[in-house]
């Protein structure tokens, strides 16, 4: 079995994948339906079906398909989420926005939360799991993404407190009522322009949904819409928390101020880049 993993790791390394051996171990485990530990220790029976599954997944990974899509899951905020090509793969940077929202909700346990562009539901569900009295509305323009988020809400047993809606920012696209007022609005919106997307690694550029990445010239189109709409949907003492692209925090802060909000803070990610902008209504 180790020879199979060694061979696969060499193929992935030749394809330019830095985590080649780890990926080979994870895919062997997935092909056999066992844990990675079992793959590492060699306690797997390599049936023909297992070998066929492994070969198919290695070939897809060689083409730079994301490992999360091949495994069908991704950990986020210490929770396991289903992911598919219908949704953006959750990233550690978005955990900063979740932590900021949970900190705010600690002072308002019954908070009404809106998550714009929910994708897999990772942000909304992580908030609901960690703030058990909060009620979360999670919106996305993609019906396929809403389906994935719905399964994740059931997986984590928060479907009674997470309402999933199809909407374009604040504009409802389903048959439900108009979106109302919220104590917290949180979002990891699209924030890349075409040039930035073209420079990304193949896993993102070729496989993740462009709808969840692209935001026009300067990467500010969706953030501008959030800035304009937020004052009408934010409670008087509520907070807006958004993830932003590298180098865009200043421009986003200006958008919020022009919309009549007051920027509270900008939070850096682990690399020291401004990543999350917090704002409140100027009347708060």
Helices and strands as residue ranges (DSSP letters): H 2-14, H 20-32, H 36-41, H 48-62, H 67-71, E 73-76, E 79-82, H 92-105, E 112-116, H 122-130, E 135-140, H 143-155, E 162-168, E 171-172, E 182-187, H 194-198, H 202-202, I 203-207, G 210-212, G 217-219, H 221-233, E 234-243, H 249-258, E 261-268, E 274-281
